[in-house]
Amino acid sequence: MDRKKSLRDQKGFTLVEIAIVLVIIGLLIGGVLKGQSMIYNAKVKRLVKDMEGMRTAVLTYQDRYGMLPGDENDANSPPGDTNNGDKDGLLDDTNGWEIADLRLAQLIAGTGIILPSNNYGGTISVDYVNIGGSGNLNQILVTSIPAEVCQEIDTKYDDGVYNTGVIRGNAAYTAGTTIANFAWVL
């Protein structure tokens, strides 16, 4: 009797109680990790959507006005435009004319020549640049993107190699680094 009484008087957790607590902790950790994964995937998808949106805006502008934004030398194309390009077929965004033209044509949001930002803290623009040994090509250009994100997008939508194909970075996709210029060739 004394032994049974002493076992009942002991304080502590049973194996069942400990197992339940461990299951709850496991579910919480799994939920947090899954949530982080969902946030990461949403940011990657948003970047791709922004790049595709800018590409669509440029091509729509070209269809509507017969010239690339910022490259036209026709007064008031689009209406309200006071800057004229050289009509060389290249997107040269050094003065922000392309962005201003896309905004005047109401193809992207905002006003003026300030470049739109991307969800990684950089910008998104249109330009002709030499990215990854490509030569000067018209491209949608985003800046300051983590290398892992660039690798994922390049692998999913192109060949996965930073300096070939239609999606290119200005440097190899080394984990833990930031790619300064990441582009989608038009």
Secondary structure, 3 states (H helix, E strand, C coil): CHHHHHHHHCCCCCHHHHHHHHHHHHHHHHHHHHHHHHHHHHHHHHHHHHHHHHHHHHHHHHHHHCCCCCCCCCCCCCCCCCCCCCCCCCCCHHHCHHHHHHHHCCCCCCCCCCCCECCCCCEEEEEEEECCCCCEEEEEEEEEEEHHHHHHHHHHHCCCCCCCCCEEECCCCCCCCEEEEEEEEC
